[in-house]
Amino acid sequence: MHSESPRSPGNAGTVFFRILGPLQATVDARPVPLARNRQLALLALLLTEAGKAVPLGRLVDAVWGEEPPVTADKQIQTCVWRLRKAFVKAGASAGLIETVRGGYLLRLPEDGLDTRLFERLRLTGRSRAAAGDAIGAVEDYRAALALFQGPPLAGLESPALEPVAAYWAERRLALLEECLDLELAVGRHRELVGELSLLVEEHPLREPLRWSLMAALYLSDRRADALAVYHAGRATLISHLGLDPCARLQDLHRRIIAGDPVLPGAPARAEAQLSGAP
């Protein structure tokens, strides 16, 4: 029904996609205009399965859920045609989205998706941390975290995509917690207090973040504030879950009260406060 003149692969532009935030596509760093409807949901599912054949039925589910129209298959074909047309017009290869048996497949270069860059930076940072280069690891982790431009797949309302969005949101928080631990270890506690305060407010049940905020405050000679953060967290946990803080938080609470070090090699800040030392 529809056809496009083939474009030479050698002349194809560099395609890059973002799903760590609103779905965006560029060719040679120029935005590709995409219709903000079912095309985005279809493209999002193809991107999350890049390099794999996605059955037509899954694409229909992603776009319409449990009540697709009787013309769903035809409408998916039209959506794919329009996507191909938009990308070819922007300078991408005509083979970006392939028709395969029973569905479609999206082919991407290795660095064509922000989640792939995220994972590469995360692994590089993890290797540098294991080698003792904490500052270098923090640089990689912060570069990975900077790839997020909002909630993953923001603005897309599709039950089929919700697990993907939740997965990458959790990946971000897990890496952020790892990064914050390293930054505390290299003495950046004062700089982190503001960021951690906002994070704990946003994620009040996330105990690793509360631990980091308490440690940052204590190391910044703010023992009373650190204890207040603990008690606020304990009240929140009991109110919402009926649980006491985890053992790690309780141990930190005891250390702060005793004026003990909370990190390897960290000074006992409470002793400095009591003696009047700076």
C-alpha positions, 0 to 999 in steps of 0.5 A: 500500500505504501512505499518509500524510496530506499536510502543508501545506508552509507548516507544515513544519519546517526539516530539516537533515542531517549526513553529516560524521560519523554520519548525523543528521537534525533537524527544527526542531533536534530529532533525528529517530529513524531505524532504524540499519540499511538505512534509514540507507544508503538515506537517505545515498545520497539525501543525497549525490545531493540534488536528483537522481533516484536509480535504484532499482538504486543504492539496492539496491546501497547497502543490500545490495551485490552480493547483494541479496535477491529482495525488495530492490525491495519492501524499498526501498519499505518503507524509503522509506515508513518514512523518510517516516513518521518525517520527517512525524511529526517535522514535515517536509514529506511531499514531502521524499522524492519518488517519481520514474520508476525511483527516488526524489529527496530535496529539500532547502533550500539550507542543509539539509545540512552539506556545503553549509555547509562549501562555502559557508564554504570559498569565503567564506574563500577570497575573504577570503584573496584579499582579504588578510583572513587572520584572517577567512579563518581564522575561516571555515575553522575554522567549516567544519572544526567541522562535522565530528563524526567521519569522514564517514558514520561507522558506515555500512558500504556500498561504494557510500558509501565513495567519498563518505566518502573524498571528504569526508575529503580535503576536510577535510584539504585545507582544514585544511592551507590553514587552518594555512598561514594561521594560521602566516602570522599568527603563531599558530605556538606555538598550533599545535604541539600540534594539528599534532603530533597531526595528523602522528602521525595522518597520517604520510605527509601532507607538508603537515602535516609541513611546517607542524609543522616551521615551527611548531616552528622559529618557536617557537625549537625548531629541534632539534625541527623537524629531528627531525620532518623526519628522522622523516618522511624515515625513514617515507617511505623505509620505506613508499614508498621515497621521499625527502621532497618538494622543499618539505620538503627546502627547509624542512629546508635553511632551518632548518639555515641559520637562514633565514626560512621564511615571508615576513617571518618572522625567522630564529629560529636567529639569535635562538637563537645570539645569546641574544635572546628 
